Amino acid sequence: MKLFVICSNVPYKDHTTHGVTAVHIVSYALLESFSELQCDVTLQVILTDPPDRMSLTEADTLSLQTLQNMGIKLLPPVFPYEYLSSNGKLYSFTKRVLQRIWRYAGNLPLAAFYPTSRAGVKIKPLIKAIQPDAVVTIWSPEGVAVTHEMHNTPRVS
C-alpha cells in the first residue's frame, strides 16, 4: 500500500530529546509500523512551532535519517515562513480585530483559522504526483487543513 503521511512535528523514537512529547512518539511508532508492514511511505512534515523556525535541529535531522533508513521517503519539511503572512507574524492585533468583524460579516477562508492550509498549494501537487492509496495525517489538524477539499484521495486522520 502506498501512503502519503503528514505530521506536524518531526517523529521521534523516544523522549531523550528536550521538547519531545507523545505526538512525536506516536508518529514515529505509526511510521515504524507502516514500514514493518512494507507500505510504501512518503513523509511530509509541516512544522508549526516556533513560527520563526527556519531549519531543522541536529536531533530532527538524525530522527528523520533513521526513518529514511527504514525505507520511508522524506519530502523537504515545510517551515512556517512558507505559509505565514509576508511579515512573518501569524496574528497581529489588526488581523485579530478584522477576523472578529469578518466572522459576523461572512465566511472566512480556511487560512484564517489554519494558516498551514496555504501550504496546500505546495503539497497537493506532490500528493497528486505520488498517487498514494491514502493520505494519513497523524495527530495533525494542519495536515487535515492542507488536504481540505481533496475529494479523490482517501484521507485518514
C-alpha positions as CSV (number, residue, x, y, z in Angstrom):
1,M,0.0,0.0,0.0
2,K,1.2,3.4,-0.9
3,L,0.8,6.1,1.8
4,F,1.4,9.8,1.9
5,V,1.8,10.7,5.6
6,I,1.6,14.2,7.0
7,C,2.9,15.1,10.5
8,S,3.1,18.5,12.2
9,N,6.2,17.5,14.2
10,V,9.3,15.5,13.4
11,P,8.7,12.0,14.7
12,Y,11.0,10.7,17.5
13,K,11.5,7.2,18.8
14,D,11.8,8.2,22.5
15,H,11.7,11.1,25.0
16,T,15.5,11.6,25.2
17,T,15.4,14.9,23.3
18,H,14.1,18.1,25.0
19,G,10.6,19.0,23.9
20,V,9.6,15.6,22.6
21,T,6.1,14.7,23.5
22,A,3.6,11.9,22.9
23,V,2.7,13.3,19.4
24,H,6.3,12.7,18.3
25,I,6.5,9.2,19.8
26,V,3.1,8.1,18.3
27,S,4.0,9.5,14.9
28,Y,7.3,7.5,15.0
29,A,5.6,4.3,16.1
30,L,3.0,4.5,13.4
31,L,5.6,5.2,10.7
32,E,7.7,2.3,12.0
33,S,4.6,0.0,11.8
34,F,3.9,1.1,8.3
35,S,7.5,0.3,7.3
36,E,7.3,-3.1,9.0
37,L,4.1,-3.8,7.0
38,Q,6.1,-3.0,3.9
39,C,4.0,0.0,3.0
40,D,5.4,2.5,0.5
41,V,5.5,5.6,2.7
42,T,6.2,9.2,1.8
43,L,6.5,11.6,4.8
44,Q,5.7,15.3,4.7
45,V,6.5,17.2,7.9
46,I,4.7,20.6,8.3
47,L,6.4,22.4,11.1
48,T,4.3,24.8,13.1
49,D,6.3,25.8,16.2
50,P,8.1,28.1,16.7
51,P,6.7,30.5,14.0
52,D,10.2,31.8,13.2
53,R,11.8,28.4,12.7
54,M,13.9,28.3,9.6
55,S,15.7,24.9,9.8
56,L,15.8,21.5,11.4
57,T,17.8,20.8,14.6
58,E,20.5,18.3,14.5
59,A,18.3,15.9,16.5
60,D,15.5,16.4,14.0
61,T,17.8,15.6,11.2
62,L,19.0,12.4,12.9
63,S,15.5,11.2,13.6
64,L,14.5,11.8,10.0
65,Q,17.6,9.9,8.8
66,T,16.5,7.0,10.9
67,L,13.1,7.0,9.3
68,Q,14.8,7.2,5.9
69,N,17.0,4.2,6.7
70,M,13.7,2.3,7.3
71,G,12.8,2.9,3.7
72,I,10.5,5.9,4.3
73,K,10.7,8.6,1.6
74,L,11.2,12.1,3.0
75,L,10.0,15.2,1.4
76,P,11.6,18.5,2.4
77,P,9.9,19.8,5.5
78,V,7.5,22.8,5.2
79,F,8.6,25.6,7.6
80,P,6.2,28.3,9.0
81,Y,7.7,31.1,6.9
82,E,6.4,29.2,3.8
83,Y,2.8,29.6,4.8
84,L,2.6,32.5,7.2
85,S,1.9,36.1,6.1
86,S,4.7,38.0,4.5
87,N,5.6,39.9,7.7
88,G,6.1,36.6,9.5
89,K,3.5,37.3,12.2
90,L,0.6,34.9,12.4
91,Y,-1.9,37.2,14.1
92,S,-1.3,40.9,14.5
93,F,-3.7,42.9,16.6
94,T,-5.3,44.4,13.5
95,K,-5.8,41.0,11.9
96,R,-7.5,39.6,15.0
97,V,-9.9,42.6,15.1
98,L,-10.7,42.1,11.4
99,Q,-11.2,38.4,11.8
100,R,-13.8,39.1,14.5
101,I,-15.6,41.5,12.3
102,W,-15.5,39.1,9.3
103,R,-16.8,36.3,11.5
104,Y,-20.0,38.2,11.8
105,A,-20.0,39.7,8.2
106,G,-19.5,36.5,6.2
107,N,-17.4,33.4,5.7
108,L,-13.7,33.4,6.5
109,P,-11.3,31.4,4.4
110,L,-9.8,28.3,6.0
111,A,-6.4,30.0,6.2
112,A,-7.9,32.4,8.8
113,F,-8.1,29.5,11.2
114,Y,-5.4,27.2,9.8
115,P,-2.6,29.2,8.1
116,T,-1.0,25.9,7.2
117,S,-3.8,25.4,4.6
118,R,-1.8,27.8,2.4
119,A,0.9,25.1,2.2
120,G,-1.7,23.0,0.2
121,V,-0.5,24.9,-2.9
122,K,2.8,23.1,-2.5
123,I,1.7,19.8,-1.0
124,K,-1.4,18.9,-3.1
125,P,0.6,18.6,-6.4
126,L,3.0,16.3,-4.6
127,I,0.2,14.1,-3.4
128,K,-1.2,14.0,-7.0
129,A,2.2,13.1,-8.4
130,I,2.8,10.3,-5.9
131,Q,-0.8,9.0,-6.2
132,P,-1.0,7.3,-2.8
133,D,-3.7,4.8,-1.9
134,A,-4.4,7.1,1.1
135,V,-3.2,10.3,2.8
136,V,-2.7,9.7,6.5
137,T,-2.5,12.7,8.9
138,I,-1.0,11.7,12.2
139,W,-2.2,13.9,15.1
140,S,-2.2,16.9,12.8
141,P,-5.1,19.4,12.3
142,E,-2.6,21.2,10.0
143,G,-2.4,18.1,7.8
144,V,-6.2,17.9,7.6
145,A,-6.3,21.6,6.6
146,V,-3.7,21.2,4.0
147,T,-5.6,18.3,2.4
148,H,-9.0,20.0,2.7
149,E,-11.1,19.6,-0.5
150,M,-9.0,16.7,-1.8
151,H,-12.0,14.5,-2.6
152,N,-10.4,12.0,-5.0
153,T,-7.8,10.6,-2.5
154,P,-8.9,8.7,0.6
155,R,-7.8,10.6,3.8
156,V,-7.4,9.1,7.2
157,S,-6.8,11.3,10.3
